[in-house]
Amino acid sequence: MLASIDTQVYAFINSEGRLMNNSRKVIDCRDFPNEIGCTLLISGSSKEVFNIALRHAVEEHGHKDTAEIRKLIKIMMKDEAKSKSKLKKVTKKI
C-alpha cells in the first residue's frame, strides 16, 4: 500500500525543463452578457486564448470574424492572476 503524499503545484515546467512564463491569459464568457448563457472559461497563452476565443465567438455566439471582434477579444483578455475567475492552488493527496 502506498502512503498518501500532499502535493502542490507552484509552477509550470515546459517539455525542455524550463520554467514557463507565468503570464497566462483568460477570457470568461460569464463576464459579458450573452444570449446563450455561455459559461466558458478559456485560459492559456495570449496566442492560444485569442485563437480559441475567436473560433468560439464565431461558431457559438454567431459573430463574424472581423477586425472589430478581434480587437474586442484582445481587450477582453485578462491576466489570469488578476481575473476574478482565476483557478485556486489545489492540494491533493496522491
N, C-alpha and C positions, 0 to 999 in steps of 0.2 A: 504494500500500500504506500502511495506517495503522500508525503506531508504537504499541506497547502502552503503556498507562498504568497505573500502580499506583493503585488507588483503595481508600479505606477509608470505612466508614460510621461516623460519630461520633454522629449524632443523627437523629431523625425529624422532618421538617417536614410540617405538615398542608397541606391544599389552599389555605389562606389565607396560606401562607408563614410561619406561626408555629411556634416550637419546641414540639413536643408534650411533655406531661408524661411523664417517664421512669418513672412508677410502673406499669409493666406487671406483670400478674399471670400466674401459671402454675399449672396443675394437671397432674400427671403420674401416669397410672394405674399406672405401674411402681412408684410409691412405696407403693402399697396392694395388699395381697393381693386377688386376684380370680380367680374360677373360669374365666374365659375367656382368661386370659393376655394381657390388654389392655396395649398399649404406647403408647397415645395420649398425646400431649403437647398441651395447649391453652394458648395464650398470647395475651394481648391486654389490653384494659382490664378493670377489675373486672366491669363490666356484661356485656361480651362473653364473658368466661371463664365467669361464672356461668350465663348463658343457655345456652351451648353445653354446658357440663358437666352441667347439669340435664337437658337433652334427651338427652345421651349416657348418663347414668346410668339414665334411664327406658327408652330404646329399646334400648340394648346390654347393660346389666347387669341389667335387669329390676326396678329399684327403682320404687316408687310415688312420685309427686310429692306428698310430704308436707312438713310444717314441719320434721320431723326431718332429712330428706335435704337440704333447703335449708340448714339450719343446718350440717350436715356439710360441704357444698360450700364454704360461706363459710370454715369452719375450715381446709379443705384448701388453699385458695388461698394461694400464697406470692408474695412479691415476686420478680420474675424475676431480679434481681441476686443474691438470696440462694439461689436454687434450685440444687440440685446438677445440675439438668437444663438450666441456662442455656445459651444459644447463645453461641458464641465470635465475637469480631470476626474478620471474614474479609477478607483482602487478596486481590484477584484482578486479573488483567490483562484489560483490555478493549481 
